[in-house]
Amino acid sequence: MGNTSDTASLARLLPTQVPADGISAEIDRILRAVRAHLDMDVAFVSEFMDDVRIFRHVDAAGWTPVQTGDAIPLDAGYCKRVVEGILPRLIPDTAQVPAAVAIPETAAVPIGAHISVPVRLSDGRLYGTFCCFGFKAEPTLNERDLRIMETFGELVAFQVERQICLQHVQEEKRARVSAVLDQGGPQILFQPICRLSDGELVGVESLSRFPSGPDADPETWFSDANEAGMGLALETSAIRNALQALGQLPDSLYLAVNASPETLMDASFDALFQDVDPTRIVLELTEHVRVRDYAGLMQRIARLRARGMRLSVDDAGAGYASMRHILNLHPEMIKLDVSLTRGIDQDPARRALAAALIDFGRQTGCSVLAEGIETPAEYALLGKLGATNAQGFYLSPPLQLPELLRFAHDHRIASPAGRRSEA
């Protein structure tokens, strides 16, 4: 039975802001709200594709003859006939409409009441239909209910178009990432990591680089890959490419590789390190999405650590996630975020927070790496505060492997001033 509440009251049942990955759930909420308002048994959104109709979303009070993902011939049922004007959009009692009685599904389902509106995209294209039906006649359905159905049909069309746009964006992202993988994966540069006390080179961080353009930023590439379902493939490719250089680096240097929790947890991760010395590997934990299985991650890291690998937590001082990792994962290294180290010699607040994190590292046995060092003053101050290691353009920009090998062979930093005199 159609309720007397208006469209505005129904709209209050729906959230006003929906994240990109919640579009499908939002459409389901619209179906559920409208079906309950009209007191019907089944609501669905179907898409017309060539000669078939695919049920993209289905909501039902109980048993339903159709399920999400089902496909039937386009000529079967009511939807195409409603769009073509053969059947009315509002049918309170199908027994009173000869064209509806003639449809086999009317008796087979059975369909006693039916209300349907086309779903059209903003450019006028017909996507499909938004329908509700009841197993029994519902004589109280009226034009007001049809107007409500039409209003919420427009909301469905809006969400469907968002979904289509998102799919297109993800397809473009998959194509870009696939092209990079087909060419062997990201290029790897290496940034030297030096000990603050004497400037000695102790390790290098591997950094991924991508084709130039507006989206060349590595963080954007990995984020896009993750959204497109290719995050694991891209991270694995980057790690594999970085490890190829390990045999050419001096034995005294460690290699830091970036890995997200999802990659660490994957069964294929161990195979990447079969032919390398795990004691020379530092896993730098990145985070593109929220960690869902924290207990499992802790167990996984414990097994990797048992093989001799060390853990570094990135972005310390920049957010809650890194602090949670530090407290729960007990890393061997803490990496001070560039937002904390940049201009630290001019900012007492940054200095105080960095000092606290360095002291925390000292008390818990963690070495502290300061990244993003660009000036002698930043370098000197972080040394005075007791940070262990540093990296940044003041010491060296990221280098290609041949340049790094020359750096490792020739460059000896006794102090920031000594480095400048050598340069």
MIKE-90357 format. One record per atom (N, C-alpha, C): x, y, z; residue in three letters. Coordinates in steps of 0.02 Angstrom, whole numbers, plus 50000, padded with zeros to 5 digits. Example, Ala and Ser with C-alpha at 12.3 -4.5 7.8 and 13.67 -1.06 7.14 Angstrom:
2
506604971650390ALA 506154977550390ALA 506604983550390ALA 506424988850354SER 506844994750357SER 506455000250394SER 
% end
This chain:
423
500424994150000MET 500005000050000MET 500445006250000MET 500305011149957GLY 500695017149956GLY 500595021250019GLY 501145023450051ASN 501105027450112ASN 500975034750094ASN 500805038850143THR 500635045850132THR 501225050350142THR 501805047850166SER 502395052050175SER 502635054650107SER 502915060750106ASP 503115063750043ASP 503835061850026ASP 504065064249969THR 504735062649945THR 505265065149993THR 505155070950021ALA 505665073850066ALA 505785069350126ALA 505255066450153SER 505345062150211SER 505735055850192SER 505605053350131LEU 505995047550108LEU 506725049450098LEU 506845055350071ALA 507535057450058ALA 507945057850121ALA 507615059150178ARG 507985059650241ARG 508255052850263ARG 507995047450233LEU 508245040750248LEU 508915039450215LEU 509095043750167LEU 509685042550127LEU 510255047150148LEU 510865044750151PRO 511435049050169PRO 511555054250115PRO 511805060050135THR 511915065450087THR 512595064950053THR 513075061550084GLN 513735060850054GLN 513935053450054GLN 514165051149997VAL 514335044149989VAL 515035043649960VAL 515485039649990PRO 516145038749960PRO 516075034949894PRO 516615035549853ALA 516595032549786ALA 516445025049788ALA 516725021549837ASP 516615014349841ASP 515955012449872ASP 515535017449889GLY 514885016049918GLY 514305017349872GLY 514445018549807ILE 513915020249760ILE 513415014449754ILE 513665008449748SER 513225002649741SER 512775001949802SER 513065002749861ALA 512675002349923ALA 512155007849926ALA 512315013649899GLU 511835019249898GLU 511235017649854GLU 511355014749796ILE 510805012849753ILE 510365007749788ILE 510675002949823ASP 510284997949860ASP 509855001249914ASP 510125006549945ARG 509725010049996ARG 509125013549965ARG 509215016349906ILE 508655019649873ILE 508115014549857ILE 508325008849829LEU 507835003549814LEU 507445001449876LEU 507815000349930ARG 507494997949991ARG 506995003150018ARG 507195009550016ALA 506765014850042ALA 506135015450001ALA 506195015349935VAL 505605016149892VAL 505165009949896VAL 505455004049895ARG 505044997949899ARG 504644997849964ARG 504974999550019ALA 504614999650083ALA 504075004950083ALA 504215010850054HIS 503715016150051HIS 503095013950012HIS 503205010549956LEU 502645008349914LEU 502335001749937LEU 502644998649987ASP 502404992250013ASP 502374986949959ASP 502904986749918MET 502954981749864MET 503424976149885MET 503434970849846ASP 503834964949864ASP 504544965149837ASP 504624967849777VAL 505284967749745VAL 505404974549711VAL 506024977049717ALA 506234982949680ALA 506894981149646ALA 506994983849587PHE 507624982449552PHE 507794987949503PHE 508444988149487VAL 508694992349432VAL 508984987649381VAL 508754988249319SER 509014984049266SER 509344988249213SER 509844985449181GLU 510194988849127GLU 510044985449061GLU 509874989449010PHE 509764986748943PHE 510424986148908PHE 510584980148886MET 511214978948849MET 511064974548789MET 511104977448730ASP 510964973748668ASP 510274970548673ASP 510244963948673ASP 509604960448674ASP 509434957548742ASP 509804959548794VAL 509674956848861VAL 509564962548911VAL 509244960648965ARG 509154965249021ARG 509494962149081ARG 509964965949112ILE 510354963349168ILE 510114966749232ILE 509974962849283PHE 509754965449348PHE 510374967549388PHE 510504973949390ARG 511104976449424ARG 511004977149499ARG 510404978649521HIS 510254979349593HIS 509564976649605HIS 509494972549657VAL 508854969649674VAL 508754970149749VAL 508164972449770ASP 507984972549841ASP 507294969249848ASP 507224965049898ALA 506584961449907ALA 506414960749980ALA 505764960449994ALA 505534959450063ALA 505634952250085ALA 505634947650038GLY 505734940550053GLY 505974937049991GLY 505594931949970TRP 505774928349910TRP 505734932949849TRP 506194931849802THR 506174935749741THR 506344931349682THR 505994932249626PRO 506134928049567PRO 506754930149529PRO 507044935949546VAL 507644938249511VAL 508174939849563VAL 508804939049543GLN 509364940549587GLN 509834945349551GLN 510234948949590THR 510724953549561THR 511194949549516THR 511274951949455GLY 511704948649407GLY 511334944349357GLY 510694942749370ASP 510304938849323ASP 510224942649257ASP 510174938949203ALA 510054941849137ALA 509494938149102ALA 509034941949072ILE 508484938949035ILE 508414942648968ILE 508074939648920PRO 507974943148857PRO 507634949848867PRO 507844954748828LEU 507574961448836LEU 506824961648823LEU 506584957348779ASP 505874957448762ASP 505434954148816ASP 505744950548862ALA 505364947248915ALA 505174952148969ALA 504594951148999GLY 504394955249056GLY 504104961949035GLY 504124966649083TYR 503764972949076TYR 504204978749052TYR 504854978749069CYS 505254984849065CYS 505264987948995CYS 505434984048945LYS 505474986948878LYS 504794989548856LYS 504274986148873ARG 503604988248853ARG 503404994848887ARG 503634995748949VAL 503505002048984VAL 503865007748948VAL 504505006748932VAL 504895011948899VAL 504595013648831VAL 504335008648796GLU 504045009848729GLU 503335012548732GLU 503045012848792GLY 502365015448800GLY 501825010348787GLY 502005004048779ILE 501504998748770ILE 501144997448835ILE 501514997848891LEU 501224997148957LEU 501275003748994LEU 500785005349037PRO 500835011449077PRO 501365010649132PRO 501645016349153ARG 502145016149207ARG 501855013849273ARG 501225015449285LEU 500895013749348LEU 500335008749334LEU 500385002849363ILE 499864997649356ILE 499684995149425ILE 499164997949458PRO 498964995649524PRO 498714988349523PRO 498404986349468ASP 498124979549463ASP 498244977049392ASP 498714972449384THR 498884970049317THR 498294966549283THR 497834963849323ALA 497254960249294ALA 496804964949255ALA 496864971449268GLN 496444976349233GLN 496784979049169GLN 497384976649153VAL 497754979049095VAL 497864973049048VAL 497484972548994PRO 497544966648949PRO 498254965548924PRO 498624970948909ALA 499314970048884ALA 499754966948937ALA 499614968249001ALA 499994965149055ALA 499794957949065ALA 499144956549060VAL 498904949649068VAL 499214945149015VAL 499344947848955ALA 499614943848901ALA 500354942048910ALA 500684945148958ILE 501394943848969ILE 501464937549013ILE 501844932548992PRO 501884926249030PRO 502094927149103PRO 502544931949116GLU 502794932849185GLU 502254935149233GLU 501734938249207THR 501204940849251THR 500904935149292THR 500764929549261ALA 500484923849297ALA 501034919549327ALA 501604919149294ALA 502134914549318ALA 502454917049382ALA 502544923549391VAL 502914926049450VAL 502534925149515VAL 501944927549527PRO 501514931849486PRO 501654939249499PRO 501414943549453ILE 501474950749462ILE 500764953549466ILE 500604956149526GLY 499944958949537GLY 499914966449529GLY 500464969849545ALA 500514977149539ALA 501214978749514ALA 501274984149474HIS 501914985749444HIS 501974993249434HIS 502564995949449ILE 502705002949438ILE 503425003449414ILE 503535007149360SER 504195007149329SER 504315013849295SER 504945016149298VAL 505145022349264VAL 505805021149228VAL 505915024449171PRO 506555023749137PRO 507105027049178PRO 507715024349172VAL 508315027449201VAL 508715030349143VAL 508735036949140ARG 509095040349086ARG 509685044149114ARG 510245043849079LEU 510845047449100LEU 510785054749080LEU 511265058849103SER 511215066049093SER 511235068149020SER 511515063848977ASP 511535065448906ASP 510925062848869ASP 510445060248906GLY 509825057848875GLY 509825050548858GLY 510385047148863ARG 510415040048846ARG 510005035948895ARG 509665030848868LEU 509285026248910LEU 509755021048939LEU 509785020649005TYR 510195015549038TYR 509785009249049TYR 509175010049073GLY 508755004349089GLY 508135006749125GLY 507925003049176THR 507325004849213THR 507405003849288THR 507005007549325PHE 506945006849397PHE 506235004549409PHE 506154998549438CYS 505494995449443CYS 505344992949513CYS 504704992949530CYS 504454989549590CYS 503854985349569CYS 503774979449598PHE 503164975649586PHE 502964971849649PHE 502314970449653GLY 502044966549708GLY 501724960149681GLY 501704955149722PHE 501414948849700PHE 500644949249697PHE 500364954049732LYS 499644955049731LYS 499484962049706LYS 498874962949684ALA 498654969549662ALA 498694974549721ALA 498824980749704GLU 498884985949755GLU 498484991949731GLU 497814991749740PRO 497384996949711PRO 497495003949739PRO 497835004449796THR 497945011149824THR 498515014949791THR 498915011649748LEU 499445015149712LEU 499135020649668LEU 499455026449668ASN 499165032049631ASN 499715036249598ASN 499495041749567GLU 499965046049530GLU 500495049049577GLU 500305050249639ARG 500795052849687ARG 501375047949696ARG 501195041449700ASP 501715036349707ASP 502155036149644ASP 501855037149586LEU 502245037149525LEU 502725043049524LEU 502505048849548ARG 502945054649550ARG 503535053449598ARG 503395050149654ILE 503935048349700ILE 504425043549666ILE 504145038749630MET 504575033949594MET 505005037549543MET 504715042449508GLU 505095046249458GLU 505645050349491GLU 505485053349549THR 505995057349584THR 506585053049605THR 506435047349634PHE 506975043049656PHE 507305039449597PHE 506945038849542GLY 507255036349481GLY 507805041049457GLY 507695047549466GLU 508215052349448GLU 508825051649493GLU 508705050249558LEU 509265048949604LEU 509645042649584LEU 509265037549564VAL 509595031449541VAL 510015032949479VAL 509745036849432ALA 510125038449372ALA 510765042249389ALA 510725046749438PHE 511315050549459PHE 511845045849487PHE 511645041249529GLN 512115036549559GLN 512395031749506GLN 511975029549460VAL 512205025149407VAL 512725028649364VAL 512605035049350GLU 513085038749309GLU 513745039549347GLU 513715040749411ARG 514325040949452ARG 514695034349447ARG 514305028849450GLN 514605022249447GLN 514945021049380GLN 514615023149326ILE 514905022449259ILE 515535026549252ILE 515515032749278CYS 516105037049274CYS 516685033949313CYS 516535031349373LEU 517045028149413LEU 517345022149376LEU 516925018249344GLN 517165012449306GLN 517635014649250GLN 517445020149216HIS 517865022549162HIS 518545024949189HIS 518525028449245VAL 519145030849275VAL 519585025049295VAL 519275019849325GLN 519665014049345GLN 519945010349285GLN 519575010149231GLU 519825006949170GLU 520425010749143GLU 520395017349145GLU 520955021449122GLU 521575020249167GLU 521445019749233LYS 521995018549279LYS 522305011649267LYS 521875006749257ARG 522134999949243ARG 522554999949179ARG 522325003649129ALA 522695003749066ALA 523375007049075ALA 523405012449114ARG 524045015949125ARG 524525011549164ARG 524265008349217VAL 524695004049258VAL 524914997949218VAL 524464995149179SER 524644989349138SER 525194991049088SER 525154997149060ALA 525674999149012ALA 526354999449045ALA 526385002049107VAL 527015002349143VAL 527274995349159VAL 526824990949180LEU 527024984149196LEU 527264980449133LEU 526934981649077ASP 527134978349015ASP 527824980548993ASP 528034986549014GLN 528694989048997GLN 529224987349049GLN 529034983049097GLY 529524980749146GLY 529424983749215GLY 528924987949224GLY 528804990849290GLY 529134997649298GLY 529045000749355PRO 529325007449366PRO 530085007549365PRO 530355013149344GLN 531075014249350GLN 531245015249423GLN 531825012849445ILE 532025013449514ILE 532615018149521ILE 532545023149564LEU 533105027349585LEU 533265025649657LEU 533865027449678PHE 534095025749745PHE 534335032049781PHE 534065033249840GLN 534295039149878GLN 534725036949936GLN 535335039649940PRO 535795037849995PRO 535515039650063PRO 535675035350112ILE 535505036450182ILE 536175036550220ILE 536295042050255CYS 536935043050289CYS 536855043450364CYS 537365041250400ARG 537365041650472ARG 537505048950492ARG 537095051550537LEU 537165058550556LEU 537795060050595LEU 538025055250634SER 538605056550677SER 539245057750638SER 539335054250581ASP 539955055050544ASP 539855055450468ASP 539225055350446GLY 539095056050375GLY 539215049750334GLY 539365044150365GLU 539515038050329GLU 538885035350295GLU 538965032950233LEU 538415029950196LEU 538245023150227LEU 537605022150246VAL 537405015950279VAL 536875012050240VAL 536515015450196GLY 535985012050160GLY 535715016450104GLY 535245013550067VAL 534905017350014VAL 534165015450015VAL 533755020249996GLU 533045018849988GLU 532885018549914GLU 532515013349894SER 532305012749824SER 531665016849814SER 531655020749761LEU 531095025249746LEU 530865024049675LEU 530215023149667SER 529935021849601SER 529835028349563SER 529965028149499ARG 529845033849455ARG 529445031449394ARG 528995035949372PHE 528515034149320PHE 528565039049261PHE 528235037449205PRO 528255041949147PRO 528055049049166PRO 528385053849136SER 528255060849152SER 527545062749130SER 527265067749163GLY 526595070049147GLY 526265072649210GLY 525635074649205PRO 525285077549264PRO 525195072549321PRO 525225066049305ASP 525125060949357ASP 525765057049370ASP 526335060349365ALA 526975056849373ALA 527135055449446ALA 526805058649493ASP 526955057749564ASP 526875050449584ASP 527385047349614PRO 527345040249631PRO 526745038649678PRO 526615043149725GLU 526065041749771GLU 525405041249733GLU 525315045549681THR 524715045249640THR 524685038649602THR 525255036549575TRP 525265030249537TRP 525065024349581TRP 525355023949640PHE 525195018249683PHE 524475018649709PHE 524235024649723SER 523545025449744SER 523065023449688SER 523215025649627ASP 522795023849570ASP 522805016349558ASP 523395013349563ALA 523455006149553ALA 523045002349605ALA 523055004749666ASN 522675001549719ASN 521925001949705ASN 521695007949683GLU 520985008849668GLU 520775004449609GLU 521235003249563ALA 521084999249504ALA 521184991749516ALA 521354989849577GLY 521454982849592GLY 522124980149570GLY 522614984649557MET 523274982549533MET 523834984849579MET 523664986549640GLY 524164988949688GLY 524694983749702GLY 524494977549712LEU 524974972149726LEU 525444971249668LEU 525184971149607ALA 525604970049548ALA 526124975549540ALA 525924981849551LEU 526384987349542LEU 526904987549597LEU 526704986449659GLU 527194986249714GLU 527684980549706GLU 527434974749687THR 527864968949677THR 528374970249622THR 528154973349568SER 528604975049514SER 529144979849537SER 528954984949576ALA 529444989749601ALA 529954986449646ALA 529724982049691ILE 530184978649737ILE 530654974149698ILE 530384970549650ARG 530804965949610ARG 531344969849572ARG 531154975549544ASN 531654979549508ASN 532184982349555ASN 531974984349615ALA 532464987049663ALA 532954981649685ALA 532704975649697LEU 533134970249722LEU 533674968249672LEU 533544969549608GLN 534054967849558GLN 534704971549569GLN 534674977249604ALA 535274981249616ALA 535654979049678ALA 535344975049721LEU 535654973549786LEU 536344970449779LEU 536424965949731GLY 537064962549722GLY 537624967149701GLY 537454973049674GLN 537974977749652GLN 538144982849706GLN 537744983149758LEU 537884987949812LEU 538414985149859LEU 538804989449890PRO 539274987049941PRO 538924983049994PRO 539254977850018ASP 538944973450067ASP 538744977050132ASP 539054982550146SER 538914986150208SER 538264990050205SER 537954990750147LEU 537354994850140LEU 536724990550142LEU 536214993350174TYR 535554990150171TYR 535144993450117TYR 534634989850095LEU 534174992350043LEU 533474992750073LEU 533194998650073ALA 532504999650098ALA 532024999350039ALA 531524995050044VAL 531004994549993VAL 530334996050024VAL 529914999349986ASN 529255001350011ASN 528744995949998ASN 528344994450048ALA 527824989350040ALA 527234991050084ALA 526644990350056SER 526024991550095SER 525854985250136SER 525434985950186PRO 525224980050224PRO 524924974650180PRO 524544976650128GLU 524224971750084GLU 524754967650047GLU 525284970850026THR 525824967249991THR 526204962750039THR 526344965250099LEU 526684961050149LEU 526294954750164LEU 525634955350164MET 525214949650183MET 525114944650126MET 525284946650065ASP 525154942150009ASP 525614936150009ASP 525344930549988ALA 525734924249990ALA 526334924449944ALA 526334928749893SER 526884928949846SER 527474933249869SER 527394936649926PHE 527894941549947PHE 528564938249962PHE 528564932649997ASP 529194929350016ASP 529614927449956ASP 529284925549901ALA 529654923149843ALA 530094928649813ALA 529924934949826LEU 530334940449799LEU 531044940349827LEU 531124937549887PHE 531764938149923PHE 532144931549926PHE 531964926849884GLN 532284920249887GLN 533034920549874GLN 533244925049830ASP 533944925149808ASP 534334931049837ASP 534104934049890VAL 534454939749920VAL 534564938449994VAL 535024942150022ASP 535174941750094ASP 534644945750132ASP 534194942450168PRO 533654946150201PRO 533894951050254PRO 534504949850281THR 534754954450333THR 534934961250305THR 534964961750239ARG 535124968250208ARG 534484971850184ARG 533914969150201ILE 533284971950178ILE 532924975550236ILE 532724981650223VAL 532294985350269VAL 531624986350234VAL 531104983950266LEU 530434984750238LEU 530134991250265LEU 530024996050220GLU 529745002450240GLU 528985002150230GLU 528625002250284LEU 527905001150282LEU 527545007350258LEU 527185006650203THR 526755012050178THR 526035009950188THR 525585014750180GLU 524885013150192GLU 524455017050144GLU 524155013550095HIS 523705016750047HIS 522975016050068HIS 522815010650102VAL 522145009650128VAL 522185007450200VAL 521635007750235ARG 521615005950305ARG 521784998550316ARG 522174997250367VAL 522354990350384VAL 521754986850414VAL 521524981450384ARG 520924977950407ARG 521094972250456ARG 521664969050446ASP 521854963350488ASP 522494965150524ASP 522444969050577TYR 523044971350611TYR 523404965650646TYR 523034961150677ALA 523354955450711ALA 523734951150661ALA 523434950050602GLY 523774946150551GLY 524394949550526GLY 524364956150520LEU 524954959950497LEU 525524959250548LEU 525364959650611MET 525874959050663MET 526204952150661MET 525814946950650GLN 526084940250645GLN 526524939450583GLN 526304942450529ARG 526674942050467ARG 527354945450474ARG 527364951350504ILE 527994954950512ILE 528454951150559ILE 528184947850609ALA 528594943850654ALA 528954938250615ALA 528614935250567ARG 528924929850528ARG 529474932650482ARG 529344938550453LEU 529844941650410LEU 530454943750451LEU 530324946250510ARG 530874948350555ARG 531294942250576ARG 530964936550584ALA 531324930550603ALA 531814928350549ALA 531684930450487ARG 532134928850431ARG 532724933750428ARG 532684939150468GLY 533234943850469GLY 533064950650440GLY 532464951550413MET 532264957950386MET 532104962850443MET 532194969150427ARG 532024974350476ARG 531434978550451ARG 531094981650498LEU 530504985550481LEU 530614992950496LEU 530404997050449SER 530425004350459SER 529715007050450SER 529505011350495VAL 528845014450490VAL 528925021450463VAL 528585022850408ASP 528635029250373ASP 528165034450405ASP 528285040750389ASP 527825046350405ASP 527745047650479ASP 528225045750521ALA 528165047050593ALA 528095054550605ALA 527595056350644GLY 527475063350659GLY 526965066550612GLY 526735062650562ALA 526275065550512ALA 525555063350522ALA 525435058150562GLY 524745055850569GLY 524685050150618GLY 524055048250631TYR 523895043150681TYR 524135036250659TYR 524065034550594ALA 524215027850572ALA 524935025950586ALA 525405030550573SER 526105028950585SER 526245027850659SER 525925031750702MET 526035030750774MET 525755024050797MET 525195022050769ARG 524915015550787ARG 525395009950765ARG 525675010650705HIS 526165005650682HIS 526765005350729HIS 527005011150749ILE 527595011250793ILE 527455007750859ILE 526875009050888LEU 526715006150953LEU 526574998650950LEU 526284996350894ASN 526084989350890ASN 526584984850855ASN 526964987650808LEU 527414983450768LEU 528134983550791LEU 528304988050838HIS 528974988450866HIS 529514988450811HIS 529514993350767PRO 529994993350711PRO 530704994450734PRO 531174992250694GLU 531874993650707GLU 532055000850689GLU 531665003850644MET 531795010650622MET 531155014750622MET 531225021050639ILE 530685025950634ILE 530915031450587ILE 530485033050539LYS 530675037950489LYS 530275044450501LYS 530635049750520LEU 530305056050532LEU 530065059050466LEU 529425060850463ASP 529135063350401ASP 529435070150382ASP 529445071450316VAL 529725077750292VAL 529355083750319VAL 528705082950332SER 528315088550360SER 528565090450429SER 528915085950462LEU 529195087350528LEU 529905089950524LEU 530295087450477THR 531005089350474THR 531125095750433THR 530685097150385ARG 530785103050343ARG 530715109450384ARG 531245113450386GLY 531235119650424GLY 531245118650500GLY 531475112850522ILE 531455111350594ILE 531895116150634ILE 532425118750603ASP 532875123450638ASP 532535130150651ASP 531975131450617GLN 531625137850626GLN 530975137150665GLN 530815131150686ASP 530145129950716ASP 530215126050782ASP 530095129350839PRO 530155125950904PRO 529675120150911PRO 529075120650882ALA 528585115250889ALA 528825108950853ALA 529075109750792ARG 529355103950756ARG 529945101050794ARG 530355105450820ARG 530955103350858ARG 530745099150918ARG 530225101350954ALA 530005097851014ALA 529725090950997ALA 529315090650943LEU 529025084250925LEU 529565079350900LEU 530025081950860ALA 530565077650836ALA 530985075050894ALA 531125079450942ALA 531525077451000ALA 531175071951039ALA 530515072451045ALA 530125067351081ALA 530155060651045ALA 530085060850979LEU 530115054550941LEU 530805051450942LEU 531315055650939ILE 532005053250943ILE 532145050151011ILE 531895053351063ASP 531975050551131ASP 531595044051138ASP 530995043751108PHE 530615037451108PHE 531025031951075PHE 531325033551018GLY 531735028550983GLY 532315026351025GLY 532625030951060ARG 533195029351101ARG 532985024551157ARG 532415025851188GLN 532195021751244GLN 531935014851222GLN 531705014351159THR 531435007951136THR 531905004251089THR 532495006851079GLY 532985003451037GLY 532885004250963GLY 532515009450942CYS 532405010750871CYS 532895015950846CYS 533165014950787SER 533535020350756SER 533045025150724SER 533225031450719VAL 532775036550692VAL 533095039550630VAL 532735039150574LEU 532965041950511LEU 532575048250496LEU 532925053650483ALA 532605060050465ALA 532635060750389ALA 532055061350357GLU 532045062050284GLU 531915069250264GLU 532045070750202GLY 531905077350176GLY 532385082750198GLY 532995081050216ILE 533475086050239ILE 533735090050178ILE 533665096550182GLU 533865100750125GLU 534375106150142GLU 534495107250207THR 534955112650225THR 535455110250278THR 536035113650282PRO 536515111950334PRO 536235112950404PRO 535805117950413ALA 535515119250479ALA 535065113650501ALA 534645110950455GLU 534225105350471GLU 534645099250489GLU 535155097950450TYR 535605092250462TYR 535935092850530TYR 536195098650545ALA 536555099650608ALA 536095098950668ALA 535505101850664LEU 535045101650721LEU 534825094450734LEU 534645090850683LEU 534415083950693LEU 534975079650721LEU 535595081150702GLY 536155077650733GLY 536205079150806GLY 536115085450826LYS 536145087350896LYS 535575084150936LYS 534985083450903LEU 534425080350938LEU 534515072850948LEU 534975069950910GLY 535125062850920GLY 534835058150868GLY 534575060950812ALA 534335056550759ALA 534915052250734ALA 534755046250711THR 535275041450692THR 535525042650621THR 535065042850573ASN 535235043350503ASN 534835048950470ASN 535035050650408ALA 534695055950371ALA 534725054550297ALA 534225057150262GLN 534235057150189GLN 533895063550165GLN 534045065550105GLY 533755071650078GLY 534225074750027GLY 533995079849994PHE 534385082949939PHE 535025086249964PHE 535045088050028TYR 535665090950054TYR 536235085750050TYR 536055079550061LEU 536555074150057LEU 536625071649985LEU 536055070349953SER 536055068049884SER 535335067349860SER 535205069249797PRO 534555067649769PRO 534515060249753PRO 533935057649736PRO 533895050649713PRO 534325049749651PRO 534665044149647LEU 535155042949594LEU 534995036649555LEU 535175036549492GLN 535165030349455GLN 535725025949481GLN 535675019449468LEU 536155014749498LEU 536885016349483LEU 537075017849421PRO 537785019449409PRO 538015025549450PRO 537585030649455GLU 537765036549494GLU 537825034749568GLU 537375030449591LEU 537405028449661LEU 538055024749676LEU 538255020349632LEU 538865016549642LEU 539475021149645LEU 539475026349604ARG 540025031249607ARG 540005035049673ARG 539395036749694PHE 539315040249758PHE 539585035949815PHE 539405029549815ALA 539625025049868ALA 540385024149868ALA 540675024449809HIS 541395023349805HIS 541795029549823HIS 541555035249800ASP 541955041349806ASP 541765045849865ASP 541135045549885HIS 540905050749931HIS 540995048650004HIS 541345052650041ARG 541425051550112ARG 541265058050147ARG 540755057750188ILE 540525063850222ILE 540755063750295ILE 541215068050311ALA 541425068450381ALA 540965072950421ALA 540685077950388SER 540215082650419SER 539875086450364SER 539325089950380PRO 539015094050327PRO 539505098950297PRO 539915102050336ALA 540395106850309ALA 540905103250266ALA 541125097250289GLY 541605093450250GLY 541325091350184GLY 540675089550183ARG 540365087650120ARG 540365093450071ARG 540225099450097ARG 540195105150052ARG 540885106850024ARG 541395105750066SER 542065107350042SER 542285102349988SER 542065095949996GLU 542225090949946GLU 541875092549880GLU 541245094849886ALA 540855096349825ALA 541165102149789ALA 
% end
